[in-house]
Amino acid sequence: MKFILAFSVILFLHSHLLGQKVYSVNYESQADIKVYVVDYESQADLLVYKVSYESNAGKNNGLWYFTQYESQATKKIFFVEYESQADLKIFFVEYESQAGWRNRAKIPLLY
C-alpha cells in the first residue's frame, strides 16, 4: 500500500513539473532557452500551440502556457532576433492538433 501511494505521488509530481509553462524574460542572461520564431513550419524544431489555461499545458509536446509570473514557469525563454542565436526554433500553429516536435534531437532542451 505504501508503495502504491509513493508511486502515485511521484507520478503526480513528475507530470506537474514537466508541464510546458513558459515565461518570456526580458534579458538573454535570465533565460533557460533562447528561442527564435521562424517564418515557415518546415524550418521549426518545435511546432507550438499557445493554450489559454495552465491545466491544458502539455508535457513537452508543444502545448505552451505563457505564465504571468516568472516563478510559475517551468522554463524561462528569451526570444532572440537572429536564428543563429537560438537554441530552439519554433513556429506557432493555429490548431492544437498541429503541435509537436519536428526535430526530436532538441527534446531534452525542455526537460
SETI-377062 format. One record per residue: x, y, z of N, C-alpha, C in turn. Coordinates in Angstrom, 2 decimals, padded with zeros to 5 digits, always signed. Layout:
N
+---------+---------+---------+---------+---------+---------+---------+---------+---------+
|    n.px |    n.py |    n.pz |   ca.px |   ca.py |   ca.pz |    c.px |    c.py |    c.pz |
+---------+---------+---------+---------+---------+---------+---------+---------+---------+
|       X |       Y |       Z |       X |       Y |       Z |       X |       Y |       Z |
...
+---------+---------+---------+---------+---------+---------+---------+---------+---------+
//
This chain:
111
+---------+---------+---------+---------+---------+---------+---------+---------+---------+
|    n.px |    n.py |    n.pz |   ca.px |   ca.py |   ca.pz |    c.px |    c.py |    c.pz |
+---------+---------+---------+---------+---------+---------+---------+---------+---------+
| +000.82 | -001.19 | +000.00 | +000.00 | +000.00 | +000.00 | +000.87 | +001.26 | +000.00 |
| +001.93 | +001.27 | +000.81 | +002.82 | +002.42 | +000.87 | +003.49 | +002.64 | -000.49 |
| +003.85 | +001.54 | -001.13 | +004.49 | +001.63 | -002.44 | +003.57 | +002.30 | -003.45 |
| +002.31 | +001.91 | -003.47 | +001.35 | +002.47 | -004.41 | +001.17 | +003.96 | -004.14 |
| +001.06 | +004.34 | -002.90 | +000.90 | +005.75 | -002.54 | +002.14 | +006.55 | -002.95 |
| +003.33 | +006.04 | -002.65 | +004.57 | +006.72 | -003.01 | +004.69 | +006.84 | -004.53 |
| +004.37 | +005.78 | -005.23 | +004.44 | +005.79 | -006.70 | +003.46 | +006.82 | -007.28 |
| +002.26 | +006.89 | -006.72 | +001.26 | +007.87 | -007.18 | +001.75 | +009.30 | -006.96 |
| +002.35 | +009.56 | -005.82 | +002.87 | +010.90 | -005.53 | +003.98 | +011.26 | -006.50 |
| +004.87 | +010.33 | -006.77 | +005.97 | +010.58 | -007.70 | +005.43 | +010.86 | -009.11 |
| +004.46 | +010.09 | -009.55 | +003.87 | +010.32 | -010.87 | +003.20 | +011.69 | -010.95 |
| +002.48 | +012.05 | -009.90 | +001.82 | +013.36 | -009.89 | +002.84 | +014.48 | -009.97 |
| +003.87 | +014.43 | -009.14 | +004.89 | +015.47 | -009.14 | +005.63 | +015.53 | -010.47 |
| +005.93 | +014.38 | -011.02 | +006.65 | +014.32 | -012.30 | +005.82 | +014.96 | -013.41 |
| +004.55 | +014.62 | -013.49 | +003.72 | +015.20 | -014.54 | +003.49 | +016.68 | -014.31 |
| +003.40 | +017.10 | -013.06 | +003.19 | +018.51 | -012.76 | +004.42 | +019.34 | -013.11 |
| +005.57 | +018.84 | -012.84 | +006.80 | +019.59 | -013.09 | +007.17 | +019.68 | -014.56 |
| +006.70 | +018.76 | -015.37 | +007.07 | +018.75 | -016.77 | +006.08 | +019.46 | -017.68 |
| +005.05 | +020.03 | -017.13 | +004.11 | +020.79 | -017.94 | +004.84 | +021.97 | -018.57 |
| +004.50 | +022.28 | -019.79 | +005.21 | +023.34 | -020.51 | +004.59 | +024.69 | -020.20 |
| +004.95 | +025.18 | -019.03 | +004.56 | +026.52 | -018.62 | +005.79 | +027.40 | -018.82 |
| +005.68 | +028.36 | -019.70 | +006.84 | +029.18 | -020.06 | +006.61 | +030.64 | -019.68 |
| +007.72 | +031.32 | -019.47 | +007.70 | +032.74 | -019.17 | +008.74 | +033.40 | -020.06 |
| +008.33 | +034.46 | -020.72 | +009.23 | +035.18 | -021.61 | +009.97 | +036.26 | -020.83 |
| +011.28 | +036.07 | -020.66 | +012.10 | +037.02 | -019.89 | +012.57 | +038.16 | -020.78 |
| +013.02 | +039.23 | -020.15 | +013.44 | +040.43 | -020.88 | +014.91 | +040.40 | -021.30 |
| +015.70 | +039.57 | -020.64 | +017.14 | +039.54 | -020.92 | +017.61 | +038.12 | -021.19 |
| +018.48 | +037.99 | -022.14 | +019.02 | +036.68 | -022.54 | +019.64 | +035.93 | -021.36 |
| +020.32 | +036.65 | -020.49 | +021.01 | +036.03 | -019.36 | +020.05 | +035.40 | -018.35 |
| +018.79 | +035.77 | -018.39 | +017.79 | +035.22 | -017.47 | +017.16 | +033.93 | -017.99 |
| +017.39 | +033.62 | -019.24 | +016.67 | +032.53 | -019.91 | +017.31 | +031.16 | -019.72 |
| +016.45 | +030.16 | -019.71 | +016.90 | +028.76 | -019.77 | +017.16 | +028.39 | -021.23 |
| +016.36 | +028.95 | -022.12 | +016.43 | +028.60 | -023.54 | +016.25 | +029.86 | -024.38 |
| +017.06 | +029.96 | -025.43 | +016.90 | +031.05 | -026.39 | +016.09 | +030.52 | -027.57 |
| +015.03 | +031.25 | -027.92 | +014.06 | +030.79 | -028.90 | +013.97 | +031.78 | -030.06 |
| +013.85 | +031.22 | -031.26 | +013.64 | +032.03 | -032.46 | +012.37 | +031.55 | -033.15 |
| +011.52 | +032.49 | -033.52 | +010.29 | +032.15 | -034.21 | +010.56 | +032.22 | -035.72 |
| +010.43 | +031.09 | -036.38 | +010.70 | +031.00 | -037.83 | +009.45 | +031.38 | -038.62 |
| +009.66 | +031.65 | -039.90 | +008.57 | +032.09 | -040.77 | +007.74 | +030.93 | -041.33 |
| +008.36 | +029.76 | -041.40 | +007.68 | +028.61 | -042.01 | +007.74 | +027.39 | -041.10 |
| +006.67 | +026.64 | -041.09 | +006.56 | +025.42 | -040.29 | +007.72 | +024.46 | -040.53 |
| +008.14 | +024.34 | -041.78 | +009.19 | +023.39 | -042.15 | +010.56 | +023.74 | -041.57 |
| +010.74 | +024.98 | -041.12 | +012.02 | +025.42 | -040.55 | +012.11 | +025.17 | -039.05 |
| +011.02 | +024.81 | -038.42 | +010.94 | +024.72 | -036.96 | +011.43 | +023.40 | -036.40 |
| +012.00 | +023.48 | -035.19 | +012.30 | +022.29 | -034.40 | +011.05 | +021.82 | -033.67 |
| +010.24 | +022.80 | -033.27 | +009.03 | +022.52 | -032.49 | +007.88 | +023.38 | -032.98 |
| +006.75 | +022.75 | -033.18 | +005.53 | +023.47 | -033.53 | +004.76 | +023.72 | -032.23 |
| +004.49 | +024.99 | -031.94 | +003.93 | +025.38 | -030.65 | +002.51 | +025.90 | -030.82 |
| +001.65 | +025.44 | -029.91 | +000.29 | +025.96 | -029.82 | +000.14 | +026.60 | -028.44 |
| -000.28 | +027.85 | -028.40 | -000.46 | +028.55 | -027.13 | -001.85 | +028.21 | -026.56 |
| -001.83 | +027.55 | -025.41 | -003.09 | +027.19 | -024.75 | -003.53 | +028.34 | -023.84 |
| -004.81 | +028.40 | -023.56 | -005.37 | +029.50 | -022.78 | -005.37 | +029.26 | -021.28 |
| -005.27 | +027.99 | -020.90 | -005.34 | +027.65 | -019.48 | -004.13 | +026.81 | -019.07 |
| -003.65 | +027.07 | -017.87 | -002.49 | +026.35 | -017.34 | -002.71 | +024.84 | -017.32 |
| -003.92 | +024.42 | -017.03 | -004.23 | +022.99 | -016.96 | -004.13 | +022.30 | -018.32 |
| -004.12 | +023.07 | -019.39 | -004.00 | +022.50 | -020.74 | -002.56 | +022.44 | -021.23 |
| -001.64 | +022.92 | -020.43 | -000.23 | +022.89 | -020.84 | +000.21 | +021.46 | -021.06 |
| +000.97 | +021.25 | -022.11 | +001.43 | +019.91 | -022.45 | +002.64 | +019.49 | -021.65 |
| +003.05 | +018.29 | -021.88 | +004.24 | +017.72 | -021.22 | +005.30 | +017.51 | -022.28 |
| +005.90 | +018.62 | -022.69 | +006.95 | +018.62 | -023.71 | +006.44 | +018.14 | -025.06 |
| +005.26 | +018.62 | -025.42 | +004.67 | +018.23 | -026.70 | +004.25 | +019.44 | -027.55 |
| +004.68 | +020.63 | -027.16 | +004.38 | +021.81 | -027.95 | +003.17 | +022.59 | -027.50 |
| +002.52 | +022.17 | -026.44 | +001.39 | +022.91 | -025.89 | +001.92 | +023.80 | -024.77 |
| +002.04 | +025.08 | -025.06 | +002.65 | +026.02 | -024.12 | +001.62 | +026.93 | -023.49 |
| +001.80 | +027.14 | -022.20 | +001.02 | +028.13 | -021.47 | +002.00 | +029.21 | -021.02 |
| +001.75 | +030.44 | -021.42 | +002.61 | +031.55 | -021.02 | +002.13 | +032.09 | -019.68 |
| +002.96 | +031.96 | -018.66 | +002.59 | +032.39 | -017.31 | +002.72 | +033.90 | -017.16 |
| +002.02 | +034.40 | -016.18 | +002.07 | +035.83 | -015.89 | +003.31 | +036.19 | -015.07 |
| +003.77 | +035.23 | -014.28 | +004.91 | +035.47 | -013.41 | +006.01 | +034.43 | -013.65 |
| +007.24 | +034.86 | -013.54 | +008.40 | +034.01 | -013.77 | +008.40 | +032.79 | -012.85 |
| +008.00 | +032.98 | -011.60 | +008.03 | +031.89 | -010.62 | +007.05 | +030.76 | -010.94 |
| +006.07 | +031.02 | -011.80 | +005.09 | +029.99 | -012.15 | +005.56 | +029.10 | -013.30 |
| +006.60 | +029.50 | -013.98 | +007.04 | +028.81 | -015.20 | +007.97 | +027.64 | -014.90 |
| +007.90 | +026.64 | -015.78 | +008.86 | +025.54 | -015.71 | +010.09 | +025.85 | -016.57 |
| +009.92 | +026.74 | -017.55 | +011.04 | +027.17 | -018.40 | +010.94 | +028.66 | -018.68 |
| +012.08 | +029.33 | -018.62 | +012.15 | +030.74 | -018.96 | +012.78 | +030.84 | -020.35 |
| +012.11 | +031.55 | -021.23 | +012.60 | +031.66 | -022.60 | +012.89 | +033.12 | -022.95 |
| +013.81 | +033.28 | -023.89 | +014.13 | +034.60 | -024.42 | +014.04 | +034.51 | -025.93 |
| +013.26 | +035.41 | -026.53 | +013.11 | +035.43 | -027.98 | +014.27 | +036.23 | -028.58 |
| +015.10 | +035.54 | -029.36 | +016.26 | +036.19 | -029.97 | +015.89 | +036.78 | -031.33 |
| +016.72 | +037.70 | -031.77 | +016.47 | +038.42 | -033.02 | +016.91 | +037.64 | -034.25 |
| +017.94 | +036.81 | -034.08 | +018.51 | +036.09 | -035.21 | +018.48 | +034.58 | -034.97 |
| +018.20 | +033.84 | -036.02 | +018.11 | +032.39 | -035.96 | +019.38 | +031.75 | -035.41 |
| +020.52 | +032.29 | -035.78 | +021.81 | +031.72 | -035.36 | +022.04 | +031.82 | -033.85 |
| +021.30 | +032.67 | -033.16 | +021.44 | +032.83 | -031.71 | +020.60 | +031.83 | -030.92 |
| +019.72 | +031.13 | -031.59 | +018.71 | +030.32 | -030.92 | +019.19 | +028.92 | -030.56 |
| +018.68 | +028.45 | -029.43 | +018.83 | +027.04 | -029.05 | +017.71 | +026.22 | -029.69 |
| +016.56 | +026.88 | -029.88 | +015.37 | +026.20 | -030.35 | +014.62 | +027.11 | -031.33 |
| +014.24 | +026.54 | -032.47 | +013.45 | +027.27 | -033.45 | +012.00 | +026.78 | -033.37 |
| +011.07 | +027.73 | -033.21 | +009.67 | +027.35 | -033.09 | +008.82 | +028.04 | -034.15 |
| +007.65 | +027.46 | -034.35 | +006.65 | +028.04 | -035.23 | +005.32 | +027.92 | -034.51 |
| +004.59 | +029.03 | -034.38 | +003.29 | +029.00 | -033.72 | +002.22 | +028.51 | -034.70 |
| +001.52 | +027.45 | -034.30 | +000.49 | +026.86 | -035.15 | -000.89 | +027.34 | -034.73 |
| -001.83 | +027.16 | -035.62 | -003.19 | +027.65 | -035.42 | -004.06 | +026.67 | -034.63 |
| -003.74 | +025.38 | -034.72 | -004.57 | +024.37 | -034.09 | -003.73 | +023.49 | -033.16 |
| -004.33 | +023.10 | -032.05 | -003.66 | +022.28 | -031.04 | -003.14 | +020.97 | -031.63 |
| -003.89 | +020.38 | -032.54 | -003.51 | +019.09 | -033.13 | -002.24 | +019.18 | -033.98 |
| -001.83 | +020.37 | -034.37 | -000.62 | +020.56 | -035.17 | +000.65 | +020.62 | -034.33 |
| +000.52 | +020.81 | -033.04 | +001.67 | +020.98 | -032.17 | +002.48 | +019.70 | -032.07 |
| +003.81 | +019.86 | -031.92 | +004.67 | +018.70 | -031.72 | +006.07 | +018.93 | -032.24 |
| +006.92 | +017.97 | -031.95 | +008.33 | +018.05 | -032.32 | +008.55 | +017.67 | -033.77 |
| +009.38 | +018.44 | -034.44 | +009.84 | +018.10 | -035.79 | +011.30 | +017.64 | -035.73 |
| +012.04 | +018.15 | -034.77 | +013.44 | +017.77 | -034.57 | +013.56 | +017.13 | -033.19 |
| +013.45 | +015.83 | -033.13 | +013.42 | +015.12 | -031.85 | +014.73 | +015.23 | -031.07 |
| +015.80 | +015.59 | -031.71 | +017.08 | +015.75 | -031.01 | +017.04 | +016.93 | -030.03 |
| +016.12 | +017.84 | -030.23 | +016.01 | +019.03 | -029.36 | +015.10 | +018.82 | -028.17 |
| +014.44 | +017.67 | -028.06 | +013.50 | +017.41 | -026.97 | +014.12 | +017.66 | -025.59 |
| +015.35 | +017.25 | -025.32 | +015.91 | +017.47 | -023.98 | +015.99 | +018.94 | -023.55 |
| +015.94 | +019.86 | -024.47 | +016.00 | +021.29 | -024.11 | +014.87 | +021.71 | -023.17 |
| +013.74 | +021.05 | -023.28 | +012.59 | +021.46 | -022.49 | +012.33 | +020.56 | -021.30 |
| +013.25 | +019.70 | -020.97 | +013.10 | +018.89 | -019.75 | +013.81 | +019.55 | -018.60 |
+---------+---------+---------+---------+---------+---------+---------+---------+---------+
//
